[in-house]
Amino acid sequence: SKSIFLNLGDEKLISEAYNEIGIAYLLLGDYKTASIAFQSALKHGRNSTIIGMSYMAEINLAKSQLKAGEIISAQMYAEHYIRQALEDEKYESVANAYSFLGQIALDKNQEKRARYCFKKQFNYAKICDAPFTATRAINNEAILAFMSSNYDESLVLFQKVLNQRKSQGFHFYTCEAYMNIANYHLQTGDSIKGSLYIDSCINIEKKHNL
């Protein structure tokens, strides 16, 4: 596809092709080649007439940098991506980028920073009416509450996520929600309840051939 689009000279399609190639290398664990592909996607995206193409691959470049251990670089790319997406009024993209930054903060045990990012994620998800992204933000809040030993708050949030996942109909993520609550109970010493939620997860997996 990349070769065809290069011959056509369509900068938008070339950028998209490089971005997909980068994602493939990212999934394969070749972060150096992935970063090169994402850089090419950005270069061609800036030559297109569509504003979004000039920064679309930047969040993937941030993910690649993070996987390669370049945390500061990953944060810089993600923050620049947010600024660009805000100017372009792409609020769901902004929400997802804040989720990415929040996860980095969690890994660095920066609780205040993580809470800020997840709150931003939730707020921007509401603006663009992206319920799936908003639920992910609540799930992040639940994890953060658990890590902060706010167990009652954590359980309430995990239950809220489960109820929303059920109504959204994405069975894989419903299973994930069941497993989060199962892990909650197992970690807090209630193996009976933990087992019940694991069983619910397994039932969905079997029913939908996951």
Secondary structure, DSSP 8 states (H G I E B T S, - for coil): -HHHHHHHT-HHHHHHHHHHHHHHHHHHT-HHHHHHHHHHHHHHHHTSS-GGGGTTTHHHHHHHHHHTT-HHHHHHHHHHHHHHHHHTT-HHHHHHHHHHHHHHHHHTT-HHHHHHHHHHHHHHHHHTT-HHHHHHHHHHHHHHHHHTT-HHHHHHHHHHHHHHHHHHT-HHHHHHHHHHHHHHHHHTT-HHHHHHHHHHHHHHHHHTT-
